[in-house]
């Protein structure tokens, strides 16, 4: 696994946000967090009072979305 940031042209953070929103999960994305140009991050802000099933939803959804969106980058033609 590489720690090289994704190309900013991919706008990975925005794609993750859009995919999460379609599934009912709100996240706070940001690009350029390494040097103003490179680096994507996703901020989660769950409430202090959250059930185990709600937390499972957050974790499972974010995992699925990140997997899908990074797979798209590895697929030729994208």
C-alpha positions as CSV (number, residue, x, y, z in Angstrom):
1,X,0.0,0.0,0.0
2,X,1.3,3.4,-1.0
3,X,0.9,6.6,1.0
4,X,1.1,8.7,-2.1
5,X,-1.9,11.1,-2.3
6,X,-4.4,10.8,-5.1
7,X,-4.2,13.2,-8.0
8,X,-6.3,16.3,-7.1
9,X,-7.9,16.1,-10.5
10,X,-9.8,12.9,-9.3
11,X,-11.6,15.0,-6.7
12,X,-11.9,11.8,-4.6
13,X,-13.2,13.6,-1.6
14,X,-16.1,15.0,-3.6
15,X,-16.9,11.6,-5.1
16,X,-16.9,10.0,-1.6
17,X,-19.2,12.7,-0.3
18,X,-21.7,12.3,-3.2
19,X,-21.7,8.5,-2.9
20,X,-22.2,8.7,0.9
21,X,-25.0,11.2,0.6
22,X,-26.9,8.8,-1.8
23,X,-26.7,6.2,1.0
24,X,-27.9,8.6,3.7
25,X,-24.5,9.3,5.3
26,X,-23.4,12.9,5.6
27,X,-19.6,13.5,5.7
28,X,-17.5,16.6,5.5
29,X,-14.9,16.3,2.7
30,X,-11.9,18.4,2.0
31,X,-9.1,18.3,-0.6
32,X,-5.7,19.8,-0.5
33,X,-5.1,19.0,3.1
34,X,-1.4,18.1,2.7
35,X,-0.1,21.2,1.0
36,X,-3.0,23.1,-0.3
37,X,-3.2,21.0,-3.5
38,X,-2.7,17.3,-2.6
39,X,-4.5,15.2,0.0
40,X,-8.1,14.2,0.6
41,X,-9.8,13.7,3.9
42,X,-13.2,12.9,5.2
43,X,-14.4,14.3,8.5
44,X,-17.0,12.4,10.5
45,X,-19.0,14.2,13.2
46,X,-21.4,11.7,14.8
47,X,-23.5,12.8,17.8
48,X,-22.2,12.0,21.3
49,X,-25.3,9.8,21.8
50,X,-25.2,7.1,19.0
51,X,-26.3,3.5,19.0
52,X,-24.1,0.6,18.0
53,X,-26.2,-0.1,14.9
54,X,-25.9,3.6,13.9
55,X,-22.2,3.4,14.3
56,X,-22.0,0.2,12.3
57,X,-23.9,2.0,9.5
58,X,-21.4,4.8,9.5
59,X,-18.4,2.4,9.4
60,X,-19.9,0.0,6.9
61,X,-21.1,2.7,4.6
62,X,-17.9,4.6,4.6
63,X,-15.9,1.5,4.0
64,X,-18.0,0.5,1.0
65,X,-17.9,3.9,-0.5
66,X,-14.2,4.3,-0.2
67,X,-13.7,0.9,-1.7
68,X,-16.0,1.6,-4.6
69,X,-14.5,5.1,-5.3
70,X,-10.9,4.0,-5.2
71,X,-11.7,0.9,-7.3
72,X,-13.1,3.3,-10.0
73,X,-9.7,5.1,-10.1
74,X,-8.0,1.7,-10.7
75,X,-10.3,0.8,-13.5
76,X,-9.1,1.8,-17.0
77,X,-11.3,4.4,-18.7
78,X,-12.1,6.4,-15.6
